[in-house]
């Protein structure tokens, strides 16, 4: 399954689930809920961290964290 870390700037996807149970609690508190649409808006000069648009706000995270978020294709958006 694809992960959030694999997106390119401008790509959108839907959060499908998490692979790290402890980190998932933190991510859920920040609005990264399964079924939520996310868009990769920026990457730092060396590719880490990344900035995501989630539920109307911008969230920054390391690619290591993003690799624990499974995504599915976002259609018709």
Secondary structure, DSSP 8 states (H G I E B T S, - for coil): --BGGG--TT-EEEEEEES-HHHHHHHHHTT--TT-EEEEEEE-TTS-SEEEEETTEEEEE-HHHHTTEEEEE----
